[in-house]
Amino acid sequence: MTWRPDLTVAAVVARQDRFLVVEERIGSQLVLNQPAGHVEDGESLVQAAVRETREETAWNFRPLALLGCYLWRNPANGRTTLRVAFHGEVDDHDPHQKLDRGIHAVHWRTREELAGAPERLRSPLVLRCIDDFLAGRSFALDALQQVT
């Protein structure tokens, strides 16, 4: 049997005490998540994080560090995700840009607001990444290598 986890990236962005999140439609539910998505063929992990953040939020993401790699199995459907999360800054917002399909809104939320509604989070990875960021977890971007 071949096991292939979904490879995704996520961007953790903090401004003062608020975090950049997207409200996205998954099935019939609106859930909250970091800007995140799948890595496309030929794309580096950093490139994927920058692209996904721009597509989902209309912000330009500048990764500063690797936050961590998170392997999670969704108990609802058995699918496994390997999430590579970065933290960084955003600038160059384009308020006229059309957002990715499924993105309902972009918000800046506190950790407490997100933790207060766990049923609204796309997965437990949302708070785990924020908590790791708040704990000071950080690895140099050069820990990731694109071998060609």
C-alpha positions as CSV (number, residue, x, y, z in Angstrom):
1,M,0.0,0.0,0.0
2,T,1.3,3.4,-0.9
3,W,1.0,6.1,1.7
4,R,1.2,9.7,0.4
5,P,0.5,12.5,2.8
6,D,-0.7,15.8,1.4
7,L,2.2,18.3,1.3
8,T,1.1,21.7,2.3
9,V,2.6,25.0,3.4
10,A,1.2,27.6,5.8
11,A,2.1,31.2,6.7
12,V,1.9,32.5,10.3
13,V,1.8,36.3,10.3
14,A,1.4,38.3,13.5
15,R,0.7,42.0,13.8
16,Q,0.7,43.2,17.4
17,D,-1.5,40.6,19.1
18,R,-3.4,39.5,16.0
19,F,-2.8,36.7,13.4
20,L,-3.7,36.7,9.7
21,V,-6.3,34.1,9.0
22,V,-8.6,33.2,6.2
23,E,-12.2,32.2,6.5
24,E,-12.7,29.5,3.9
25,R,-15.5,27.3,2.8
26,I,-14.8,23.5,3.2
27,G,-17.8,21.6,2.1
28,S,-20.7,23.4,3.7
29,Q,-18.8,24.9,6.6
30,L,-16.9,28.2,7.0
31,V,-13.6,27.5,8.8
32,L,-10.6,29.6,9.9
33,N,-7.1,28.7,8.8
34,Q,-3.7,30.3,8.2
35,P,-3.1,31.2,4.6
36,A,-2.1,27.7,3.4
37,G,-2.3,25.3,0.5
38,H,-0.6,22.6,-1.5
39,V,2.8,22.8,-3.0
40,E,2.7,22.8,-6.8
41,D,4.9,20.8,-9.1
42,G,8.3,22.4,-9.5
43,E,7.7,24.9,-6.7
44,S,9.9,25.3,-3.6
45,L,8.3,25.3,-0.2
46,V,9.0,29.0,0.3
47,Q,7.7,29.8,-3.1
48,A,4.5,27.9,-2.3
49,A,4.0,29.8,1.0
50,V,4.4,33.1,-0.7
51,R,2.1,32.2,-3.6
52,E,-0.6,30.8,-1.4
53,T,-0.6,33.8,0.9
54,R,-1.0,36.2,-2.0
55,E,-3.7,34.1,-3.6
56,E,-5.7,33.7,-0.4
57,T,-5.2,37.1,1.3
58,A,-3.9,39.6,-1.4
59,W,-0.9,40.2,0.9
60,N,2.7,39.7,-0.1
61,F,4.3,37.3,2.4
62,R,8.0,37.5,3.3
63,P,9.0,34.4,5.1
64,L,11.5,35.1,7.9
65,A,11.9,31.6,9.3
66,L,10.7,28.0,9.3
67,L,8.3,27.5,12.1
68,G,8.1,23.7,11.9
69,C,6.9,20.6,10.1
70,Y,3.7,19.1,11.3
71,L,2.4,15.6,10.5
72,W,-1.3,15.3,11.2
73,R,-3.9,12.6,10.5
74,N,-7.4,13.9,10.1
75,P,-9.6,11.6,12.2
76,A,-12.7,12.5,10.2
77,N,-11.4,11.1,6.9
78,G,-8.1,9.4,7.6
79,R,-6.1,11.7,5.3
80,T,-2.6,12.7,6.5
81,T,-1.1,16.1,6.0
82,L,2.5,17.2,6.2
83,R,2.4,20.9,6.9
84,V,5.5,23.0,6.5
85,A,4.8,26.3,8.4
86,F,6.7,29.5,8.1
87,H,6.4,32.8,10.0
88,G,7.1,36.1,8.5
89,E,5.7,39.5,7.5
90,V,3.3,40.8,5.0
91,D,3.2,44.0,3.0
92,D,2.0,45.3,-0.4
93,H,-1.7,44.5,0.1
94,D,-3.9,44.7,-3.0
95,P,-7.5,45.3,-1.9
96,H,-8.7,44.9,-5.5
97,Q,-7.3,41.4,-6.0
98,K,-9.8,38.6,-6.3
99,L,-9.1,36.0,-3.7
100,D,-8.8,32.2,-4.3
101,R,-12.0,30.2,-4.8
102,G,-13.4,29.2,-1.5
103,I,-12.0,32.1,0.5
104,H,-14.9,34.0,2.1
105,A,-12.9,36.6,4.0
106,V,-9.5,37.6,5.5
107,H,-9.3,38.5,9.2
108,W,-6.8,39.5,11.8
109,R,-7.7,37.5,15.0
110,T,-6.2,37.1,18.4
111,R,-5.1,33.7,19.7
112,E,-7.8,34.0,22.3
113,E,-10.5,34.6,19.6
114,L,-9.3,31.6,17.7
115,A,-9.0,29.3,20.8
116,G,-12.5,30.4,21.9
117,A,-14.1,28.8,18.9
118,P,-12.2,25.5,18.2
119,E,-15.1,24.2,16.1
120,R,-14.4,27.0,13.6
121,L,-10.7,26.0,13.1
122,R,-9.9,23.9,10.0
123,S,-7.6,21.7,12.1
124,P,-5.7,21.7,15.3
125,L,-2.7,22.8,13.3
126,V,-4.0,26.4,13.3
127,L,-3.5,26.9,17.1
128,R,-0.5,24.6,17.3
129,C,1.4,26.8,14.8
130,I,0.4,30.0,16.6
131,D,1.4,28.5,20.0
132,D,4.8,27.4,18.5
133,F,5.3,30.9,17.1
134,L,4.4,32.5,20.5
135,A,6.8,30.1,22.2
136,G,9.6,31.5,20.0
137,R,10.1,28.4,17.7
138,S,12.2,29.4,14.7
139,F,14.5,27.7,12.3
140,A,16.7,29.2,9.6
141,L,15.2,29.1,6.1
142,D,18.3,27.5,4.9
143,A,17.4,24.3,6.8
144,L,15.2,23.7,3.7
145,Q,17.0,22.7,0.6
146,Q,15.6,22.5,-3.0
147,V,17.7,19.9,-4.7
148,T,17.6,19.9,-8.5
